[in-house]
Amino acid sequence: MTEHSLPAQPEASSWFRPHSAHLAVGDLVLLVTSDEKRYLITLQPRQEHHTHQGIYVHDDLIGRAWGDEVRSQLGYAALLLMPGLHDLMSHLRRGTQIIYPKDAAYLVHRMGLRAGCRVIEAGTGSGGLTVALAWAVAPTGIVYTYESRIDNYQLAQRNLERVGMRPYVQCFHGSDEDGFQQKDVDALVLDLREPWRFLEQVRASLRPGGFFASLLPTTNQVSELLYGLEREHFMDISIDEVLVRGYKPVPDRLRPVDTMTAHTGYLVFGRPVTKKVDATLWLAKERQRYRARKQFEAEVAAEAERRAIEGNPDGKKYPRLPLPG
Ligand SMILES: C[S@@+](CC[C@H](N)C(=O)[O-])C[C@H]1O[C@@H](n2cnc3c(N)ncnc32)[C@H](O)[C@@H]1O
């Protein structure tokens, strides 16, 4: 497993330096044009940004106030806004499907991430979730991210660099089958196809009671993960789906937008507890009832079979067994 080398004392990202009221060289700017396009650009002397509405010259933008309106050489207007996390995630170059901001936001919320936390993530993909995790734990925390494909590993680093989150992430090229190098991390997220295969590695690196989460697109994957979590002594399990519906900002005719992104994925959460804990006590009540019913049915079937074998003429009658608790 290889790690991208980091300087001993990484320079803090511009996100954590005091912001001036005016745009400066190196600033990330969201340029919003009147044809509802949004561009994320890093201001550099003598650079130009080409759009369908003409060219915006960086030197004309440097020194302007945030929130100002500027014009292209064709006379089209654009707004100069400070980008938010949503804008950073929406402008990443993609080599894989990247997590939707709504799902990333909920993951960060449910795992209680805050400045100073240490988080492991696999796989990195294009770095979409990595950006959101780094945004939450920076400037004093760190994200350790693992990716098995070299092209995605490299792409994610470029993306992180571009949006100023690189100082808060250590990237590893390798599979999490080999385990993670860090121990006692606060949270661990798996965004890959078969997370249930890596739960032992998760246990080995996540502190007891820490936050585990995984994002999966189909229900059969979720079921597989639930069996795995039960086997590996993860408790406090929950599954959520996040639906966000946008509205047209027209005060006199307020209504939802016509289309929405409905299903993106299921978010599964769990906490590893010590193996001393009696797992059966902590299963969801519905799960306990289901297991008891299945056990009862199996006992009934076994008893019926036993009676049939003994040649009991009344063998079809079910025995009177106690009902489950
Ligand atoms: C769905 S993508 C992750 C997308 C990412 N969360 C984002 O927002 O950009 C899944 C990634 O996991 C990687 N992957 C699959 N199996 C892996 C493994 N065993 N170890 C590390 N990475 C793995 C894949 O190469 C792929 O890049």
The ligand as an SDF file (V2000), in Angstrom:
LIG
                    3D

 27 29  0  0  0  0  0  0  0  0999 V2000
  -18.6410    4.5430   -5.7920 C   0  0  0  0  0  0  0  0  0  0  0  0
  -16.9210    4.8870   -5.8850 S   0  0  0  0  0  0  0  0  0  0  0  0
  -16.7020    5.9780   -4.5180 C   0  0  0  0  0  0  0  0  0  0  0  0
  -17.1730    7.3690   -4.8510 C   0  0  0  0  0  0  0  0  0  0  0  0
  -16.7240    8.3870   -3.8340 C   0  0  0  0  0  0  0  0  0  0  0  0
  -17.3630    8.2000   -2.5330 N   0  0  0  0  0  0  0  0  0  0  0  0
  -17.0000    9.8060   -4.3210 C   0  0  0  0  0  0  0  0  0  0  0  0
  -17.8860   10.4880   -3.7510 O   0  0  0  0  0  0  0  0  0  0  0  0
  -16.3450   10.2490   -5.2520 O   0  0  0  0  0  0  0  0  0  0  0  0
  -16.2070    3.3880   -5.2880 C   0  0  0  0  0  0  0  0  0  0  0  0
  -14.6810    3.3820   -5.3300 C   0  0  0  0  0  0  0  0  0  0  0  0
  -14.2110    2.3230   -4.5170 O   0  0  0  0  0  0  0  0  0  0  0  0
  -13.0700    1.7670   -5.1050 C   0  0  0  0  0  0  0  0  0  0  0  0
  -12.8840    0.4190   -4.5180 N   0  0  0  0  0  0  0  0  0  0  0  0
  -13.5900   -0.6920   -4.8060 C   0  0  0  0  0  0  0  0  0  0  0  0
  -13.1590   -1.7220   -4.0400 N   0  0  0  0  0  0  0  0  0  0  0  0
  -12.1600   -1.2260   -3.2550 C   0  0  0  0  0  0  0  0  0  0  0  0
  -11.3270   -1.7920   -2.2300 C   0  0  0  0  0  0  0  0  0  0  0  0
  -11.4510   -3.0700   -1.8920 N   0  0  0  0  0  0  0  0  0  0  0  0
  -10.4200   -1.0000   -1.6170 N   0  0  0  0  0  0  0  0  0  0  0  0
  -10.3030    0.3200   -1.9600 C   0  0  0  0  0  0  0  0  0  0  0  0
  -11.0610    0.8970   -2.9110 N   0  0  0  0  0  0  0  0  0  0  0  0
  -11.9830    0.1430   -3.5420 C   0  0  0  0  0  0  0  0  0  0  0  0
  -13.3930    1.7930   -6.5950 C   0  0  0  0  0  0  0  0  0  0  0  0
  -12.2440    1.7170   -7.3980 O   0  0  0  0  0  0  0  0  0  0  0  0
  -14.1200    3.1430   -6.7400 C   0  0  0  0  0  0  0  0  0  0  0  0
  -13.2300    4.1510   -7.0840 O   0  0  0  0  0  0  0  0  0  0  0  0
  1  2  1  0
  2  3  1  0
  2 10  1  0
  3  4  1  0
  4  5  1  0
  5  6  1  0
  5  7  1  0
  7  8  2  0
  7  9  1  0
 10 11  1  0
 11 12  1  0
 11 26  1  0
 12 13  1  0
 13 14  1  0
 13 24  1  0
 14 15  1  0
 14 23  1  0
 15 16  2  0
 16 17  1  0
 17 18  1  0
 17 23  2  0
 18 19  1  0
 18 20  2  0
 20 21  1  0
 21 22  2  0
 22 23  1  0
 24 25  1  0
 24 26  1  0
 26 27  1  0
M  CHG  2   2   1   9  -1
M  END
$$$$
